[in-house]
Amino acid sequence: MIKSSLLGGCVAAAMILAPGAAFAQDAQAALEARIAQLEAELNSLKSEVVAARTQQAAQQQDIIRLETRPAPPPPVQQAAAPSDGFRIGDHTVKFGGFVKVDASASNYSGGDPANGDALREFHIPGSIPIGGADEDTATDFNARQTRFWLTTDGLVGGHKVGTRLEMDFQTLPGTADQRTTSPANPALRRAFVTIDNWLIGQEWTNFQNTAVLPESADFIGAAEGTVFARQVQVRYTRGPFSISVENPETTVTPFTGGARIIADDSSLPDFTARYAVARPWGDLQFAGLLRQLKYQNPATDIDSTATGWGLSASTKIKVGAKDDLRLMVTGGEGIGRYVGLNFSNDAVLDASGELDAIGVVAGFAAYRHVWAPGWRSSLIWSAQKVDNDTSVTGLAVNRSAQSIHANLIWSPVTAFDVGAELMFADREIESGASGDMTRLILFAKYGF
């Protein structure tokens, strides 16, 4: 009885405990699964830590290598780009020019010109001495071709307005001389204002083409054969065509010869017209001049007027990649002061006191060759022939002049030129007498 009761109790207890045991087993399994998950996460975290430490160690090594590497040289300081002028109000203002120093050795067959004569500094065809005694070579130094200019450019009220002021020192000396300070007075070259297509002021004559002037150590170079004048004018330009009215002046040879008369009696300005053509092979220009020649002298009862006219053609032709050929030919009557630095006068007075225009033909040819970068040469020939009526001009007036130049110019740095030029020039008058000049020029020039 007791055993049966005990057995029944055990069975009852087993029945009561069975669900609890099952629950415990489930909890144990969940716990073990959680532990396994935590271990997996921990192992993953350890792997990330190891990778991070490895990367950090590599970075430390890179830092060490960079710190022990020699420091790179400091960057080269580039010069600041020069400013193109500066602003004042509505205008851009620019200043520039050049310093030029010449040394020349000259021999004159007809006697040396006086010290201080402009011929000793640059070639003036009409001043070559005739009839004097040949002397030893004369050496001269000067810096009087030094030049400076100031320009402005801007828009004012919708109009393009510009100005230019340019000066050099090609005038008579000041109060001292070459014994002490070798002075030179500043002289006005160009001074004008431009408003759209108009130019008003002192500028190269519209009858001239400065673009074809040969490169020369001399102030002008092809002096006999070129149109050369600067004067006050009013010019209008539209495309390739330009016209102008310019300052009149008449130079006169007295009857049968004598000192030049510079008349200031003209009542009409000189008129010019020019047409320019640009082509791939080069440039071509045609120019014309029409003027009144006039001279009045109440003391001798002279009051005469004549007409002067001239035509000029000029060109610069490209030869190969860098060379060029420059040509000019000019002819007319009564244009003497425009050609060859007034080698011939404009007109001559006849026996009755009337003006007779003097005919002139002039020209030059120049070939410029580039030997190598910075090295070039020009070979120049220039000439003028005057058609005088010797019955009224006499035999002491200029008949002809010519010159030949050969130079070598080197530019070792930008805007700096040094060079040498050998030239031979002669002048002949109507009597047949002549004189010549041989000159060697050395020069240095820096533009800024």
Residue pairs with C-beta under 8 A, 6 or more apart in sequence:
84 92
84 94
85 92
85 93
85 94
86 92
86 93
87 93
88 152
89 154
90 154
90 155
90 156
91 152
91 153
91 154
91 161
92 152
92 153
92 154
93 150
93 151
93 152
94 150
94 151
94 152
94 153
95 148
95 149
95 150
96 148
96 149
96 447
96 448
97 146
97 147
97 148
97 149
97 447
97 448
98 146
98 147
98 415
98 445
98 446
98 447
98 448
99 143
99 146
99 445
99 446
99 448
100 143
100 145
100 146
100 147
100 443
100 444
100 445
101 141
101 142
101 143
101 443
101 444
101 445
102 121
102 140
102 141
102 142
102 143
102 145
102 217
102 441
102 442
102 443
103 139
103 140
103 141
103 441
103 442
103 443
104 120
104 121
104 139
104 140
104 141
104 439
104 440
104 441
104 442
105 137
105 138
105 139
105 439
105 440
106 120
106 137
106 138
106 139
106 140
106 437
106 438
106 439
106 440
107 134
107 135
107 136
107 137
107 138
107 437
107 438
107 439
108 128
108 129
108 132
108 134
108 135
108 138
108 435
108 436
108 437
109 129
109 134
109 435
109 436
109 437
110 128
110 129
110 130
110 131
110 132
110 134
110 434
110 435
110 436
111 129
111 131
111 132
111 133
111 134
111 135
111 435
112 129
112 132
112 135
112 138
113 119
113 120
113 127
113 129
115 177
115 178
116 172
116 173
116 177
116 178
117 127
118 124
118 127
118 170
119 127
119 128
119 437
120 138
120 140
121 140
121 142
121 144
121 145
121 170
121 219
122 145
122 170
122 218
122 219
122 220
122 223
123 218
123 219
123 220
123 221
123 223
123 403
123 423
123 425
123 437
123 439
124 223
124 341
125 223
125 224
125 340
125 341
125 343
125 384
125 398
125 401
125 403
125 425
125 427
126 340
126 341
126 342
126 343
126 398
126 401
126 427
128 401
128 425
128 426
128 427
128 435
128 436
128 437
129 435
130 427
130 429
130 433
130 434
130 435
131 433
131 435
132 435
142 182
142 184
143 169
143 184
144 168
144 169
144 170
144 184
145 168
145 169
145 170
145 219
146 168
146 169
147 166
147 167
147 168
147 189
148 166
148 167
148 168
149 164
149 165
149 166
149 167
149 190
150 164
150 165
150 166
151 162
151 163
151 164
151 165
152 161
152 162
152 163
153 160
153 161
153 162
154 160
154 161
154 162
155 161
159 195
159 196
160 194
160 195
160 196
161 193
161 194
161 195
162 193
162 194
163 192
163 193
163 194
164 190
164 191
164 192
165 190
165 191
166 188
166 189
166 190
166 191
167 186
167 187
167 188
167 189
168 186
168 187
168 189
169 184
169 185
169 186
169 187
170 184
170 187
170 219
171 184
171 185
171 186
171 187
172 185
173 182
173 183
173 184
173 185
174 183
174 184
174 185
175 183
176 182
176 183
177 183
188 202
189 202
189 230
190 201
190 202
190 203
190 204
190 230
191 201
191 202
192 199
192 200
192 201
192 202
192 203
193 199
193 200
193 201
194 200
197 236
197 237
197 238
198 234
198 235
198 236
199 233
199 234
199 235
199 236
199 237
199 244
200 233
200 234
200 235
201 232
201 233
202 230
202 231
202 232
202 233
203 230
203 231
203 233
203 235
204 210
204 229
204 230
205 227
205 229
205 230
205 231
205 233
205 244
205 246
205 272
205 338
206 233
206 235
206 242
206 243
206 244
206 246
206 272
206 273
206 274
206 287
207 227
207 229
207 272
207 274
207 287
207 288
207 289
207 310
207 312
207 338
208 226
208 227
208 228
208 229
208 287
208 312
208 338
209 227
209 274
209 285
209 287
209 312
209 314
209 328
211 283
211 285
211 316
212 283
212 285
212 314
212 315
212 316
212 326
212 327
212 328
213 220
213 221
213 222
213 226
213 326
214 221
214 222
214 326
214 364
214 366
214 368
214 378
214 380
214 405
215 221
215 368
215 376
215 378
215 407
215 409
216 222
216 378
216 380
216 405
216 407
216 421
217 407
217 409
217 419
217 420
217 421
217 441
217 442
217 443
218 405
218 421
218 423
218 441
220 226
220 228
220 341
221 366
221 378
221 380
221 382
221 405
222 328
222 364
222 366
222 380
222 381
222 382
222 403
222 405
223 340
223 341
223 382
223 403
224 340
224 343
224 362
224 364
224 382
224 383
224 384
224 401
224 402
224 403
224 425
225 328
225 330
225 339
225 340
225 362
225 363
225 364
225 382
225 383
225 384
226 328
226 330
226 339
226 340
226 362
226 364
226 382
227 287
227 312
227 328
227 330
227 338
227 339
228 338
228 339
228 340
228 341
229 337
229 338
231 246
231 247
231 249
232 246
232 247
233 244
233 245
233 246
233 247
234 244
234 245
235 242
235 243
235 244
236 242
236 243
236 244
240 275
240 276
240 277
240 278
241 273
241 274
241 275
241 276
242 273
242 274
242 276
243 271
243 272
243 273
243 274
244 271
244 272
244 273
245 269
245 270
245 271
246 269
246 270
246 271
246 272
247 269
247 270
248 266
248 268
248 269
248 270
248 291
248 292
248 294
249 262
249 263
249 264
249 266
249 337
250 262
250 263
250 265
250 266
250 293
250 294
250 295
250 337
250 346
250 347
250 355
251 260
251 261
251 262
251 263
251 336
251 337
251 342
251 345
251 346
251 347
252 260
252 261
252 262
252 263
252 295
252 345
252 346
252 347
252 348
252 349
252 355
253 260
253 261
253 345
253 347
253 348
253 349
253 358
253 393
253 397
254 261
254 348
254 349
255 348
255 349
255 350
255 351
255 353
255 392
256 392
256 393
256 394
257 393
257 394
257 395
257 396
257 397
258 394
260 345
261 295
263 294
263 295
263 296
265 294
265 295
265 296
266 291
266 292
266 293
266 294
267 292
267 294
268 291
268 292
270 289
270 290
270 291
270 292
271 289
271 290
271 291
272 287
272 288
272 289
272 290
273 287
273 288
274 285
274 286
274 287
274 288
275 285
275 286
275 287
276 283
276 284
276 285
277 283
277 284
277 285
281 317
281 318
282 315
282 316
282 317
282 318
282 324
283 315
283 316
284 313
284 314
284 315
285 313
285 314
285 315
286 311
286 312
286 313
287 311
287 312
287 313
287 314
288 309
288 310
288 311
288 312
289 308
289 309
289 310
289 311
289 312
289 332
289 335
289 338
290 307
290 308
290 309
291 307
291 308
291 309
291 334
291 335
292 305
292 306
292 307
292 308
293 305
293 306
293 307
293 308
293 334
293 346
293 347
293 355
293 357
294 304
294 305
294 306
294 355
295 302
295 303
295 304
295 347
295 349
295 355
296 302
296 303
296 304
297 303
300 353
301 353
302 349
302 353
304 349
304 353
304 354
304 355
305 355
306 334
306 347
306 354
306 355
306 356
306 357
307 334
307 357
308 332
308 333
308 334
308 335
308 346
308 347
308 357
309 332
309 333
309 334
309 335
310 330
310 331
310 332
310 333
310 334
310 335
310 338
310 339
310 360
311 330
311 331
311 332
312 328
312 329
312 330
312 331
313 328
313 329
313 330
314 326
314 327
314 328
314 329
315 326
315 327
315 328
316 324
316 325
316 326
317 324
317 325
317 326
317 327
318 324
319 325
319 367
322 370
323 367
323 368
323 369
323 370
324 367
324 368
325 365
325 366
325 367
325 368
326 364
326 365
326 366
326 367
326 368
327 363
327 364
327 365
327 366
328 363
328 364
329 361
329 362
329 363
330 339
330 360
330 361
330 362
330 363
331 359
331 360
331 361
331 362
332 359
332 360
333 357
333 358
333 359
333 360
334 346
334 347
334 357
334 358
335 346
335 360
336 342
336 343
336 344
336 345
336 346
336 358
336 360
336 386
337 345
337 346
339 360
339 362
339 384
340 360
340 362
340 384
340 401
343 384
343 386
343 398
343 401
344 358
344 360
344 384
344 386
344 388
344 397
344 398
345 358
345 397
346 357
346 358
347 355
347 356
347 357
347 358
348 355
348 356
348 358
348 388
348 389
348 392
348 393
349 355
349 356
349 392
350 356
350 392
351 392
356 389
356 392
358 386
358 387
358 388
358 393
359 386
359 387
360 384
360 385
360 386
360 387
361 384
361 385
361 387
362 383
362 384
362 385
363 382
363 383
364 380
364 381
364 382
364 383
365 380
365 381
366 378
366 379
366 380
366 381
367 378
367 379
368 376
368 377
368 378
369 376
369 377
369 378
369 379
370 376
371 377
374 410
374 411
374 412
375 408
375 409
375 410
376 408
376 409
377 406
377 407
377 408
377 409
378 405
378 406
378 407
378 409
379 405
379 406
380 403
380 404
380 405
380 406
381 402
381 403
381 404
381 405
382 402
382 403
382 405
383 400
383 401
383 402
383 403
384 400
384 401
384 402
385 399
385 400
386 397
386 398
386 399
386 400
388 397
388 399
388 430
390 397
390 430
393 430
394 430
395 429
395 430
395 431
396 429
396 430
396 431
397 429
397 430
398 427
398 428
398 429
398 430
399 428
399 429
399 430
400 427
400 428
401 425
401 426
401 427
401 428
402 425
402 426
403 423
403 424
403 425
403 426
404 423
404 424
404 425
405 421
405 422
405 423
406 421
406 422
406 423
407 419
407 420
407 421
407 422
408 419
408 420
408 421
409 417
409 418
409 419
410 417
410 418
410 419
411 417
412 418
415 446
415 447
415 448
416 444
416 445
416 446
416 447
417 443
417 444
417 445
417 446
418 443
418 444
418 445
419 442
419 443
420 440
420 441
420 442
420 443
421 440
421 441
421 443
422 438
422 439
422 440
422 441
423 437
423 438
423 439
423 441
424 436
424 437
424 438
424 439
425 436
425 437
425 439
426 434
426 435
426 436
426 437
427 434
427 435
427 436
428 434
